[in-house]
Amino acid sequence: MHRMDLMSKRDFFSAIPTQIALGNHDLDTYKHGWIYDINESVEIALAYEHRFQMPQIHPPIREPASLKGFTTSGQPIDFVPYEYGNAYYSFTFGPSKHIVLSSFSSFREGSLQHEWLLSELKSVDRSVTPWLIVMIHCPLYTTFKTHRHEIFITEAQAILEPLFLEHTVNFVIAGHVHAYMRTHPMAFSRRNPRGPVHIIQGNGGKAVCEPYYNETAEEWVAVRDQSQYGYGKLELFNCTHAMWKLIKTGHDEGGEFEPNLNLLDEIWVRNQLYVEDMSVNKDWEDNL
C-alpha cells in the first residue's frame, strides 16, 4: 500500500475540501522506505499527481528526475522537472484569492512558474478578493535550525518576497519544518505593518522536535513552539479583519522538548491593504 492510500481511508478527506501544496516527500523518490539506486531516474510525484485533483492551469509536465539530484533521505538538492498540474495553481474562495506555489519547481526569473505567478498577482482584483494568501511548502522565514540554508528558502526570500510585498500578500503559509511559528507582519527580515504574516504550520504530524536556531527568538517572531501538535484556523470576517488561531491537539509524551502547555496563539490581523501607507523596502526604518 502506498502511504497516500492511508489518506483516502480518513473520513474527513471525503467531507472537507482539501487544497494541497507540493512537499518534498510528495516527490516520492522512495521504494519500500529506501531511496532507489542513485544512478536511476524516477517519475516524480506520481502518486501526488494521480490521487488529487486540484484546479489545474495546465496538465502536468513532468520529466524523469535523476536521483543524483536528491539526498539519501529523499530531499531534493535543486529544482525538479515538474510544472503545472498539482504543482502550482490558484483558486478563489469567498473574499480571498489563494495562490499555491511549488517550492521544488523552479521559480527563478523566466521560469514557467515565475511567469505564471507574475500573471496571477497582476490579475488579482482586491475589490473582489481583498485577502491574498500564498501557500508554499518551504517557508521564506524560519526561527528553527533545520533547512534554513536550502535554496528553496534562500532563493524564495530573494525572488518571491519582493513580489509578495509589491502585491500586498496578507499571509504566507508554509510547512516543511516540523514545528510552529507565526511572525509579525514583516518585510526583508524586519517587522513592517505592510508586510505579510508568515506562518509555519508544520506541527500537524510526525514528530514536533525542531531545535531553535537562536535561544532568543528573532524580533520578527510573534510565537514559536517546538513541542505541541496542532493546526491553524484562519477566519476572514470582512475585507479588513481576519482572525488566526492555533488549535492545539496534544504533545508527544516522550518528546525531545518539554511541552509548552501555556502555548496560546489567537490574534486579529488587519488587512495590510488598509494599514497606513509606509514604504516597504529595505530602508523602511528610515521612515519611522
ChimeraX attribute file (.defattr): number of C-alpha atoms within 10 A of each C-alpha:
attribute: neighborCount
match mode: 1-to-1
recipient: residues
	/A:1	6
	/A:2	9
	/A:3	8
	/A:4	12
	/A:5	11
	/A:6	9
	/A:7	13
	/A:8	12
	/A:9	10
	/A:10	10
	/A:11	9
	/A:12	11
	/A:13	11
	/A:14	11
	/A:15	8
	/A:16	8
	/A:17	8
	/A:18	11
	/A:19	16
	/A:20	19
	/A:21	22
	/A:22	23
	/A:23	21
	/A:24	17
	/A:25	15
	/A:26	17
	/A:27	23
	/A:28	18
	/A:29	26
	/A:30	17
	/A:31	10
	/A:32	8
	/A:33	8
	/A:34	11
	/A:35	16
	/A:36	16
	/A:37	14
	/A:38	13
	/A:39	9
	/A:40	11
	/A:41	16
	/A:42	18
	/A:43	16
	/A:44	21
	/A:45	20
	/A:46	14
	/A:47	16
	/A:48	21
	/A:49	18
	/A:50	10
	/A:51	12
	/A:52	13
	/A:53	13
	/A:54	18
	/A:55	13
	/A:56	15
	/A:57	15
	/A:58	12
	/A:59	11
	/A:60	15
	/A:61	11
	/A:62	16
	/A:63	14
	/A:64	13
	/A:65	19
	/A:66	18
	/A:67	21
	/A:68	14
	/A:69	16
	/A:70	17
	/A:71	12
	/A:72	16
	/A:73	12
	/A:74	19
	/A:75	16
	/A:76	21
	/A:77	15
	/A:78	14
	/A:79	17
	/A:80	20
	/A:81	16
	/A:82	24
	/A:83	22
	/A:84	20
	/A:85	21
	/A:86	27
	/A:87	26
	/A:88	28
	/A:89	24
	/A:90	19
	/A:91	14
	/A:92	14
	/A:93	9
	/A:94	11
	/A:95	16
	/A:96	19
	/A:97	23
	/A:98	19
	/A:99	21
	/A:100	24
	/A:101	25
	/A:102	25
	/A:103	26
	/A:104	24
	/A:105	22
	/A:106	20
	/A:107	22
	/A:108	16
	/A:109	12
	/A:110	10
	/A:111	13
	/A:112	14
	/A:113	22
	/A:114	18
	/A:115	13
	/A:116	16
	/A:117	21
	/A:118	13
	/A:119	11
	/A:120	14
	/A:121	18
	/A:122	9
	/A:123	9
	/A:124	17
	/A:125	12
	/A:126	16
	/A:127	9
	/A:128	13
	/A:129	16
	/A:130	23
	/A:131	29
	/A:132	25
	/A:133	20
	/A:134	19
	/A:135	24
	/A:136	24
	/A:137	26
	/A:138	29
	/A:139	25
	/A:140	23
	/A:141	23
	/A:142	25
	/A:143	27
	/A:144	22
	/A:145	13
	/A:146	15
	/A:147	15
	/A:148	18
	/A:149	10
	/A:150	14
	/A:151	17
	/A:152	24
	/A:153	19
	/A:154	17
	/A:155	17
	/A:156	20
	/A:157	19
	/A:158	13
	/A:159	14
	/A:160	18
	/A:161	19
	/A:162	16
	/A:163	15
	/A:164	21
	/A:165	18
	/A:166	13
	/A:167	17
	/A:168	22
	/A:169	26
	/A:170	25
	/A:171	23
	/A:172	24
	/A:173	23
	/A:174	24
	/A:175	21
	/A:176	18
	/A:177	25
	/A:178	23
	/A:179	29
	/A:180	29
	/A:181	24
	/A:182	24
	/A:183	22
	/A:184	20
	/A:185	22
	/A:186	19
	/A:187	23
	/A:188	18
	/A:189	13
	/A:190	17
	/A:191	19
	/A:192	21
	/A:193	20
	/A:194	25
	/A:195	29
	/A:196	27
	/A:197	25
	/A:198	25
	/A:199	25
	/A:200	27
	/A:201	23
	/A:202	25
	/A:203	28
	/A:204	18
	/A:205	11
	/A:206	11
	/A:207	18
	/A:208	25
	/A:209	18
	/A:210	21
	/A:211	18
	/A:212	17
	/A:213	14
	/A:214	10
	/A:215	9
	/A:216	9
	/A:217	14
	/A:218	14
	/A:219	11
	/A:220	20
	/A:221	22
	/A:222	15
	/A:223	16
	/A:224	20
	/A:225	23
	/A:226	26
	/A:227	27
	/A:228	26
	/A:229	25
	/A:230	19
	/A:231	16
	/A:232	19
	/A:233	10
	/A:234	14
	/A:235	12
	/A:236	17
	/A:237	11
	/A:238	11
	/A:239	18
	/A:240	15
	/A:241	15
	/A:242	16
	/A:243	14
	/A:244	16
	/A:245	15
	/A:246	19
	/A:247	15
	/A:248	17
	/A:249	11
	/A:250	12
	/A:251	20
	/A:252	16
	/A:253	10
	/A:254	7
	/A:255	14
	/A:256	14
	/A:257	17
	/A:258	13
	/A:259	18
	/A:260	12
	/A:261	11
	/A:262	6
	/A:263	13
	/A:264	12
	/A:265	16
	/A:266	13
	/A:267	12
	/A:268	14
	/A:269	19
	/A:270	17
	/A:271	24
	/A:272	23
	/A:273	20
	/A:274	12
	/A:275	12
	/A:276	9
	/A:277	10
	/A:278	14
	/A:279	14
	/A:280	19
	/A:281	14
	/A:282	11
	/A:283	9
	/A:284	15
	/A:285	13
	/A:286	7
	/A:287	7
	/A:288	6
